[in-house]
């Protein structure tokens, strides 16, 4: 067996507070007084740091009075808003676990996560409250009975929360299959925030207009927790619109941009950037998927900013690597360097041996931000998380001689549509429910705007007929909008292994060959 080749961070070893997320992030909230913590762009509602700290305590007291406490799960299915933030920190302050969901989930999707997580309470909008309310003990709706939770005059629960206990339960597809609950402890999340702080990413003067959904771990631990922890200001957006986003950046004198590659591309092609007074912007970061060097360069030239990249995943609380805000250390096409106290290995897919610099293989990582495991799923945990702490990321890449990571491919079967994960198995199951369908396989294919889109390959039953548009509409009725099948091809056979597993890799290679041939 070959000796391990371990890549390490260029920054010093990390120390972080040994406490809960609310203590670490909101511990100094009251001392910041009337400074704006969160501003809702749609309503103009402002919550100061002092009010945020007080209201979180009141909500925690109300939840405790309802019998909610340590080890219990509260689900949040809300768009970006002050109410999301209050529910998030309030549940954690009460000692509970937070699981987050896309508020656009269909009842079937929401029911699956509520049932799997064992959520006791749900905070959501009126429509999903009606559709999924029977799955939990109580549903709280902002603008309705949720407001009652914010009026408690009792003290918050007196708890000694163990930082090693599970705090967050976002759902991820991992390397394959249906979404699974990712167990992130208080310590995982706090360590990751302090890893971000250690490279000087945020200050109390920062302002970010954020449309990336807080239910996604990327916004949760790259915007929400670190910005509030340092005393910065977050302006929330519920829905993305490029011109509205730019206008809000101008209005609130934003200093920081965090955005996925499709928006980086849109900005680089946007002809009216100069219409906006954006001179306060000084930092720009992209994540969720690798950003090509040409797009990165085009963004720089269009905006005058330096677009940097990070690499992360739900299973690591958020970022694993980041590019510092230093032109001398930014490499086009690279995703930055390992954050403090994170180690990495590059493993040859065929032989399992360790690889060195500039050799491509599967990236494994280890550090204090790596998840505890998958919720109630020891088999899935064992498949990707080794006993010695190494997490198989499923991403293919390499480290150059200076320790910058470059992502070139991935083993994972899930699809990233606008940075949101889509599980092929879920779409395949829905397709195969249709009476005209015999078999189906789904893969992600490249898309300039969305990064990837789901494409289905379908074998029809003998004598059956349905056109592609109707079949895609059948799926669209049963999933959230971002999960829709956006391309469909009828085939005579789905490639499978001897055990019956769909060989999606062969379909991906076929699509790449077609694309290459079309360019000739």
LUMPAKE-294279 format. One record per residue (C-alpha): x, y, z; chain; residue in one letter. Coordinates in pm, whole numbers, plus 50000, padded with zeros to 5 digits. Last residue first. Example, Ala and Ser with C-alpha at 12.3 -4.5 7.8 and 13.67 -1.06 7.14 Angstrom:
<pts>
(pt (51367,49894,50714),"A","S") (pt (51230,49550,50780),"A","A") 
</pts>
This chain:
<pts>
(pt (48401,51980,46442),"A","X") (pt (48198,52133,46726),"A","X") (pt (47911,51886,46679),"A","X") (pt (48153,51596,46719),"A","X") (pt (48266,51725,47058),"A","X") (pt (47907,51766,47176),"A","X") (pt (47820,51415,47059),"A","X") (pt (48124,51268,47234),"A","X") (pt (48032,51450,47553),"A","X") (pt (47678,51314,47538),"A","X") (pt (47804,50959,47493),"A","X") (pt (48045,51001,47784),"A","X") (pt (47758,51114,48005),"A","X") (pt (47547,50818,47898),"A","X") (pt (47833,50581,47973),"A","X") (pt (47882,50741,48315),"A","X") (pt (47515,50689,48390),"A","X") (pt (47566,50314,48402),"A","X") (pt (47230,50222,48555),"A","X") (pt (47274,49945,48810),"A","X") (pt (47125,49611,48704),"A","X") (pt (47379,49382,48873),"A","X") (pt (47549,49304,48542),"A","X") (pt (47593,49681,48490),"A","X") (pt (47340,49881,48292),"A","X") (pt (47314,50084,47971),"A","X") (pt (46954,50196,47902),"A","X") (pt (46814,50059,47576),"A","X") (pt (46594,50159,47282),"A","X") (pt (46628,50533,47331),"A","X") (pt (46391,50830,47354),"A","X") (pt (46566,51156,47440),"A","X") (pt (46455,51416,47689),"A","X") (pt (46581,51762,47780),"A","X") (pt (46470,51997,48057),"A","X") (pt (46366,51745,48322),"A","X") (pt (46236,51964,48606),"A","X") (pt (46427,51972,48935),"A","X") (pt (46454,52352,48958),"A","X") (pt (46076,52388,48942),"A","X") (pt (46005,52166,49245),"A","X") (pt (45879,51823,49150),"A","X") (pt (45559,51638,49061),"A","X") (pt (45395,51853,48795),"A","X") (pt (45731,51895,48621),"A","X") (pt (45760,51518,48575),"A","X") (pt (45440,51491,48372),"A","X") (pt (45537,51808,48182),"A","X") (pt (45859,51634,48073),"A","X") (pt (45649,51343,47947),"A","X") (pt (45415,51571,47755),"A","X") (pt (45705,51754,47589),"A","X") (pt (45883,51430,47498),"A","X") (pt (45588,51278,47313),"A","X") (pt (45397,50978,47442),"A","X") (pt (45347,50643,47273),"A","X") (pt (45310,50283,47388),"A","X") (pt (45320,49974,47162),"A","X") (pt (45611,49820,47348),"A","X") (pt (45686,50021,47660),"A","X") (pt (45896,50330,47606),"A","X") (pt (46268,50352,47685),"A","X") (pt (46360,50697,47815),"A","X") (pt (46684,50891,47844),"A","X") (pt (46633,51199,48060),"A","X") (pt (46835,51518,48066),"A","X") (pt (46866,51724,48384),"A","X") (pt (47031,52064,48333),"A","X") (pt (47380,52171,48428),"A","X") (pt (47559,52501,48484),"A","X") (pt (47232,52693,48465),"A","X") (pt (47322,52954,48201),"A","X") (pt (47575,52779,47978),"A","X") (pt (47421,52434,48016),"A","X") (pt (47623,52115,48045),"A","X") (pt (47433,51784,48071),"A","X") (pt (47323,51623,48394),"A","X") (pt (47205,51264,48382),"A","X") (pt (46873,51081,48405),"A","X") (pt (46790,50720,48323),"A","X") (pt (46452,50574,48234),"A","X") (pt (46287,50239,48178),"A","X") (pt (45955,50105,48056),"A","X") (pt (45759,50426,48022),"A","X") (pt (45408,50451,47877),"A","X") (pt (45233,50393,48211),"A","X") (pt (45419,50682,48379),"A","X") (pt (45561,50568,48712),"A","X") (pt (45899,50517,48547),"A","X") (pt (45938,50888,48495),"A","X") (pt (45880,50956,48865),"A","X") (pt (46136,50696,48970),"A","X") (pt (46391,50828,48725),"A","X") (pt (46345,51181,48858),"A","X") (pt (46420,51070,49214),"A","X") (pt (46714,50854,49107),"A","X") (pt (46870,51149,48920),"A","X") (pt (46896,51353,49244),"A","X") (pt (46894,51728,49176),"A","X") (pt (47116,51954,49383),"A","X") (pt (47083,52331,49366),"A","X") (pt (47380,52539,49245),"A","X") (pt (47187,52672,48942),"A","X") (pt (47111,52310,48846),"A","X") (pt (47372,52084,48999),"A","X") (pt (47305,51722,48901),"A","X") (pt (47368,51428,49127),"A","X") (pt (47576,51138,49004),"A","X") (pt (47890,51220,49191),"A","X") (pt (48213,51111,49033),"A","X") (pt (48317,51464,48956),"A","X") (pt (48513,51654,48696),"A","X") (pt (48798,51905,48661),"A","X") (pt (48826,52082,48994),"A","X") (pt (49154,52269,49042),"A","X") (pt (49296,52306,49392),"A","X") (pt (49572,52555,49469),"A","X") (pt (49850,52406,49681),"A","X") (pt (50140,52593,49523),"A","X") (pt (50262,52293,49322),"A","X") (pt (49915,52233,49179),"A","X") (pt (49649,52036,49357),"A","X") (pt (49423,51806,49156),"A","X") (pt (49062,51735,49073),"A","X") (pt (48780,51485,49066),"A","X") (pt (48497,51539,49312),"A","X") (pt (48329,51244,49485),"A","X") (pt (48408,51408,49818),"A","X") (pt (48534,51100,50001),"A","X") (pt (48559,51215,50359),"A","X") (pt (48862,51112,50564),"A","X") (pt (48797,51106,50938),"A","X") (pt (48998,50802,51046),"A","X") (pt (48679,50594,51053),"A","X") (pt (48620,50668,50684),"A","X") (pt (48327,50876,50563),"A","X") (pt (48197,50798,50212),"A","X") (pt (48050,50449,50208),"A","X") (pt (48038,50420,50587),"A","X") (pt (47798,50713,50608),"A","X") (pt (47570,50570,50339),"A","X") (pt (47556,50241,50530),"A","X") (pt (47504,50415,50865),"A","X") (pt (47192,50599,50746),"A","X") (pt (46994,50737,51039),"A","X") (pt (47111,51090,50951),"A","X") (pt (47427,51083,50740),"A","X") (pt (47758,51138,50918),"A","X") (pt (47926,51363,51174),"A","X") (pt (48000,51615,50902),"A","X") (pt (48344,51756,50819),"A","X") (pt (48410,52107,50955),"A","X") (pt (48683,51995,51198),"A","X") (pt (48895,51858,50913),"A","X") (pt (48955,51578,50663),"A","X") (pt (48929,51579,50285),"A","X") (pt (48938,51329,50000),"A","X") (pt (48963,51442,49638),"A","X") (pt (48923,51179,49368),"A","X") (pt (49208,51180,49117),"A","X") (pt (49416,51398,48892),"A","X") (pt (49791,51437,48932),"A","X") (pt (49930,51792,48935),"A","X") (pt (50077,51748,49285),"A","X") (pt (50093,51393,49421),"A","X") (pt (49867,51090,49405),"A","X") (pt (49773,50841,49673),"A","X") (pt (49689,50490,49561),"A","X") (pt (49334,50359,49522),"A","X") (pt (49428,50176,49201),"A","X") (pt (49149,50278,48963),"A","X") (pt (49021,50604,49107),"A","X") (pt (49365,50736,49202),"A","X") (pt (49324,50921,49531),"A","X") (pt (49410,51286,49591),"A","X") (pt (49442,51364,49962),"A","X") (pt (49332,51663,50162),"A","X") (pt (49384,51824,50502),"A","X") (pt (49180,52098,50664),"A","X") (pt (49307,52274,50977),"A","X") (pt (49303,52617,50810),"A","X") (pt (49125,52648,50473),"A","X") (pt (49266,52455,50180),"A","X") (pt (49365,52674,49888),"A","X") (pt (49171,52839,49609),"A","X") (pt (48921,52712,49355),"A","X") (pt (49139,52745,49046),"A","X") (pt (49017,52847,48700),"A","X") (pt (49222,53164,48705),"A","X") (pt (49473,53153,48990),"A","X") (pt (49438,53407,49271),"A","X") (pt (49734,53429,49509),"A","X") (pt (49900,53745,49373),"A","X") (pt (49562,53913,49330),"A","X") (pt (49495,53883,49705),"A","X") (pt (49143,53846,49841),"A","X") (pt (49213,53488,49943),"A","X") (pt (49085,53204,49724),"A","X") (pt (48884,52958,49927),"A","X") (pt (48899,52585,49995),"A","X") (pt (48679,52351,50197),"A","X") (pt (48378,52580,50206),"A","X") (pt (48033,52473,50335),"A","X") (pt (47949,52258,50641),"A","X") (pt (48180,51988,50499),"A","X") (pt (47903,51743,50406),"A","X") (pt (47707,52021,50237),"A","X") (pt (47990,52080,49993),"A","X") (pt (48274,52321,49930),"A","X") (pt (48505,52477,49677),"A","X") (pt (48565,52851,49664),"A","X") (pt (48637,53088,49380),"A","X") (pt (48753,53445,49329),"A","X") (pt (48629,53715,49094),"A","X") (pt (48852,54022,49105),"A","X") (pt (48645,54332,49044),"A","X") (pt (48679,54577,48753),"A","X") (pt (48330,54480,48646),"A","X") (pt (48346,54371,48282),"A","X") (pt (48714,54282,48274),"A","X") (pt (48698,54079,48594),"A","X") (pt (48381,53903,48480),"A","X") (pt (48545,53814,48146),"A","X") (pt (48848,53672,48327),"A","X") (pt (48633,53445,48541),"A","X") (pt (48432,53339,48237),"A","X") (pt (48754,53250,48056),"A","X") (pt (48904,53069,48357),"A","X") (pt (48602,52843,48392),"A","X") (pt (48410,52852,48716),"A","X") (pt (48378,52527,48908),"A","X") (pt (48042,52468,49076),"A","X") (pt (47863,52580,49395),"A","X") (pt (48096,52877,49450),"A","X") (pt (48178,53227,49332),"A","X") (pt (48332,53511,49533),"A","X") (pt (48353,53886,49484),"A","X") (pt (48511,54144,49714),"A","X") (pt (48548,54524,49685),"A","X") (pt (48205,54654,49594),"A","X") (pt (48174,55010,49722),"A","X") (pt (48213,55155,49372),"A","X") (pt (47889,55001,49255),"A","X") (pt (47711,55304,49112),"A","X") (pt (47496,55130,48853),"A","X") (pt (47455,55227,48489),"A","X") (pt (47806,55100,48421),"A","X") (pt (47690,54737,48439),"A","X") (pt (47457,54796,48142),"A","X") (pt (47580,54548,47881),"A","X") (pt (47546,54230,48090),"A","X") (pt (47766,53957,47942),"A","X") (pt (48006,53923,48239),"A","X") (pt (47711,53971,48473),"A","X") (pt (47524,53678,48322),"A","X") (pt (47831,53454,48340),"A","X") (pt (47890,53536,48706),"A","X") (pt (47518,53475,48754),"A","X") (pt (47545,53124,48607),"A","X") (pt (47866,53061,48808),"A","X") (pt (47711,53096,49156),"A","X") (pt (47713,53425,49351),"A","X") (pt (47866,53578,49661),"A","X") (pt (47922,53953,49622),"A","X") (pt (48055,54181,49895),"A","X") (pt (48077,54556,49954),"A","X") (pt (47716,54658,49910),"A","X") (pt (47635,55026,49907),"A","X") (pt (47273,54963,50007),"A","X") (pt (47122,55133,49704),"A","X") (pt (47391,55022,49458),"A","X") (pt (47378,54657,49557),"A","X") (pt (47001,54686,49552),"A","X") (pt (47009,54815,49195),"A","X") (pt (47238,54527,49094),"A","X") (pt (47003,54272,49245),"A","X") (pt (46698,54432,49084),"A","X") (pt (46873,54427,48747),"A","X") (pt (46975,54062,48780),"A","X") (pt (46651,53925,48919),"A","X") (pt (46677,53666,49192),"A","X") (pt (46389,53587,49423),"A","X") (pt (46353,53621,49800),"A","X") (pt (46622,53887,49840),"A","X") (pt (46783,53964,50175),"A","X") (pt (47014,54252,50268),"A","X") (pt (47274,54127,50516),"A","X") (pt (47473,54366,50736),"A","X") (pt (47805,54291,50911),"A","X") (pt (47861,54232,51283),"A","X") (pt (48125,53959,51264),"A","X") (pt (47896,53671,51361),"A","X") (pt (47613,53810,51150),"A","X") (pt (47832,53792,50839),"A","X") (pt (47981,53452,50920),"A","X") (pt (47650,53279,51003),"A","X") (pt (47429,53409,50722),"A","X") (pt (47675,53448,50434),"A","X") (pt (47910,53153,50375),"A","X") (pt (47759,52917,50633),"A","X") (pt (47389,52945,50556),"A","X") (pt (47437,53073,50203),"A","X") (pt (47630,52761,50102),"A","X") (pt (47428,52535,50331),"A","X") (pt (47119,52594,50119),"A","X") (pt (46808,52684,50324),"A","X") (pt (46946,53039,50329),"A","X") (pt (46872,53069,49959),"A","X") (pt (47129,53262,49751),"A","X") (pt (46959,53601,49701),"A","X") (pt (47197,53795,49923),"A","X") (pt (47273,54166,49904),"A","X") (pt (47593,54181,50108),"A","X") (pt (47721,54459,50334),"A","X") (pt (48063,54452,50498),"A","X") (pt (48178,54705,50757),"A","X") (pt (48186,54448,51040),"A","X") (pt (48456,54260,50851),"A","X") (pt (48460,53949,50635),"A","X") (pt (48705,53730,50437),"A","X") (pt (49016,53782,50648),"A","X") (pt (49166,53436,50587),"A","X") (pt (49096,53329,50944),"A","X") (pt (48736,53446,50929),"A","X") (pt (48646,53173,50680),"A","X") (pt (48804,52906,50902),"A","X") (pt (48619,53065,51193),"A","X") (pt (48289,53007,51010),"A","X") (pt (48389,52647,50936),"A","X") (pt (48477,52583,51299),"A","X") (pt (48140,52722,51406),"A","X") (pt (47954,52496,51163),"A","X") (pt (48135,52175,51259),"A","X") (pt (48128,52262,51631),"A","X") (pt (47752,52306,51633),"A","X") (pt (47729,51965,51469),"A","X") (pt (47641,51893,51110),"A","X") (pt (47447,51575,51041),"A","X") (pt (47370,51557,50670),"A","X") (pt (47018,51423,50607),"A","X") (pt (47002,51223,50287),"A","X") (pt (46861,51316,49948),"A","X") (pt (46780,51018,49728),"A","X") (pt (47048,50838,49530),"A","X") (pt (47413,50913,49471),"A","X") (pt (47734,51077,49596),"A","X") (pt (47581,51281,49874),"A","X") (pt (47225,51363,49769),"A","X") (pt (47214,51635,50031),"A","X") (pt (46968,51734,50298),"A","X") (pt (47044,51996,50561),"A","X") (pt (47029,51872,50921),"A","X") (pt (47190,52131,51145),"A","X") (pt (47266,52124,51516),"A","X") (pt (47394,51774,51589),"A","X") (pt (47573,51756,51925),"A","X") (pt (47950,51806,51948),"A","X") (pt (47907,52165,52064),"A","X") (pt (47727,52033,52377),"A","X") (pt (47457,52284,52463),"A","X") (pt (47452,52388,52828),"A","X") (pt (47096,52511,52851),"A","X") (pt (46904,52772,53045),"A","X") (pt (46590,52807,52837),"A","X") (pt (46505,53162,52731),"A","X") (pt (46349,53386,52995),"A","X") (pt (45971,53433,52984),"A","X") (pt (45810,53740,52832),"A","X") (pt (45718,53558,52511),"A","X") (pt (45606,53776,52221),"A","X") (pt (45795,53624,51927),"A","X") (pt (45622,53286,51933),"A","X") (pt (45285,53455,51882),"A","X") (pt (45415,53598,51554),"A","X") (pt (45447,53244,51417),"A","X") (pt (45069,53214,51456),"A","X") (pt (45003,53428,51152),"A","X") (pt (45224,53671,50960),"A","X") (pt (45487,53401,50949),"A","X") (pt (45321,53057,50956),"A","X") (pt (45384,52803,51233),"A","X") (pt (45292,52438,51188),"A","X") (pt (45248,52202,51480),"A","X") (pt (45271,51829,51545),"A","X") (pt (45420,51741,51207),"A","X") (pt (45324,51538,50898),"A","X") (pt (44964,51668,50890),"A","X") (pt (45090,52017,50806),"A","X") (pt (45232,51917,50470),"A","X") (pt (44977,52055,50221),"A","X") (pt (44815,52319,50441),"A","X") (pt (45146,52456,50567),"A","X") (pt (45283,52426,50212),"A","X") (pt (45027,52690,50106),"A","X") (pt (45047,52916,50412),"A","X") (pt (45427,52962,50416),"A","X") (pt (45658,52767,50646),"A","X") (pt (45777,52693,50999),"A","X") (pt (45742,52323,51078),"A","X") (pt (45750,52150,51418),"A","X") (pt (45825,51791,51520),"A","X") (pt (46062,51697,51240),"A","X") (pt (46135,51324,51228),"A","X") (pt (46408,51388,50972),"A","X") (pt (46282,51116,50735),"A","X") (pt (45916,51210,50774),"A","X") (pt (45969,51582,50728),"A","X") (pt (46207,51518,50439),"A","X") (pt (45970,51286,50252),"A","X") (pt (45666,51504,50323),"A","X") (pt (45837,51806,50169),"A","X") (pt (45910,51620,49848),"A","X") (pt (45559,51478,49819),"A","X") (pt (45398,51812,49909),"A","X") (pt (45595,51977,49627),"A","X") (pt (45903,52173,49728),"A","X") (pt (45888,52544,49651),"A","X") (pt (45967,52636,50014),"A","X") (pt (46309,52469,49966),"A","X") (pt (46382,52289,50288),"A","X") (pt (46585,52334,50605),"A","X") (pt (46641,52100,50897),"A","X") (pt (46720,52265,51230),"A","X") (pt (46809,52066,51542),"A","X") (pt (46702,52178,51888),"A","X") (pt (46874,52328,52190),"A","X") (pt (46630,52617,52233),"A","X") (pt (46894,52853,52095),"A","X") (pt (46912,52630,51785),"A","X") (pt (46537,52665,51732),"A","X") (pt (46555,53041,51781),"A","X") (pt (46857,53077,51553),"A","X") (pt (46683,52925,51253),"A","X") (pt (46332,53053,51326),"A","X") (pt (46464,53409,51363),"A","X") (pt (46669,53387,51044),"A","X") (pt (46382,53247,50840),"A","X") (pt (46152,53518,50976),"A","X") (pt (46399,53787,50875),"A","X") (pt (46365,53666,50519),"A","X") (pt (46514,53444,50250),"A","X") (pt (46237,53209,50141),"A","X") (pt (46085,52973,50396),"A","X") (pt (46067,52599,50455),"A","X") (pt (46207,52558,50807),"A","X") (pt (46189,52223,50988),"A","X") (pt (46233,52192,51363),"A","X") (pt (46392,51874,51493),"A","X") (pt (46416,51756,51853),"A","X") (pt (46749,51656,52009),"A","X") (pt (46739,51926,52274),"A","X") (pt (46407,52106,52318),"A","X") (pt (46053,52172,52203),"A","X") (pt (45792,52135,52475),"A","X") (pt (45574,52424,52359),"A","X") (pt (45717,52631,52646),"A","X") (pt (46063,52557,52506),"A","X") (pt (45950,52692,52169),"A","X") (pt (45824,53010,52334),"A","X") (pt (46151,53060,52524),"A","X") (pt (46354,53006,52206),"A","X") (pt (46137,53262,52027),"A","X") (pt (46193,53515,52304),"A","X") (pt (46570,53456,52298),"A","X") (pt (46580,53497,51919),"A","X") (pt (46381,53819,51958),"A","X") (pt (46625,53971,52207),"A","X") (pt (46936,53896,51998),"A","X") (pt (46773,54020,51677),"A","X") (pt (46641,54334,51848),"A","X") (pt (46992,54427,51962),"A","X") (pt (47142,54343,51621),"A","X") (pt (46890,54558,51440),"A","X") (pt (46613,54416,51226),"A","X") (pt (46502,54624,50930),"A","X") (pt (46184,54577,50725),"A","X") (pt (46210,54739,50381),"A","X") (pt (45939,54499,50264),"A","X") (pt (46102,54358,49950),"A","X") (pt (46466,54426,50037),"A","X") (pt (46443,54271,50382),"A","X") (pt (46722,54424,50590),"A","X") (pt (46923,54219,50840),"A","X") (pt (47177,54314,51107),"A","X") (pt (47123,54687,51105),"A","X") (pt (47323,54859,51381),"A","X") (pt (47097,54968,51666),"A","X") (pt (47284,54794,51945),"A","X") (pt (47604,54610,51855),"A","X") (pt (47641,54507,52221),"A","X") (pt (47316,54315,52191),"A","X") (pt (47454,54093,51915),"A","X") (pt (47777,53996,52091),"A","X") (pt (47690,53629,52153),"A","X") (pt (47492,53610,51830),"A","X") (pt (47728,53403,51614),"A","X") (pt (47929,53198,51866),"A","X") (pt (47655,53165,52127),"A","X") (pt (47389,53090,51866),"A","X") (pt (47612,52828,51695),"A","X") (pt (47695,52648,52021),"A","X") (pt (48027,52666,52203),"A","X") (pt (48394,52571,52191),"A","X") (pt (48503,52887,52014),"A","X") (pt (48757,52829,51734),"A","X") (pt (49127,52751,51705),"A","X") (pt (49282,52692,51366),"A","X") (pt (49623,52571,51256),"A","X") (pt (49819,52831,51061),"A","X") (pt (49738,52908,50695),"A","X") (pt (49903,52734,50398),"A","X") (pt (49653,52449,50434),"A","X") (pt (49770,52092,50394),"A","X") (pt (49805,51830,50120),"A","X") (pt (49865,51476,50239),"A","X") (pt (50039,51207,50036),"A","X") (pt (49962,50879,50210),"A","X") (pt (50218,50602,50168),"A","X") (pt (50135,50342,49905),"A","X") (pt (50000,50000,50000),"A","X") 
</pts>
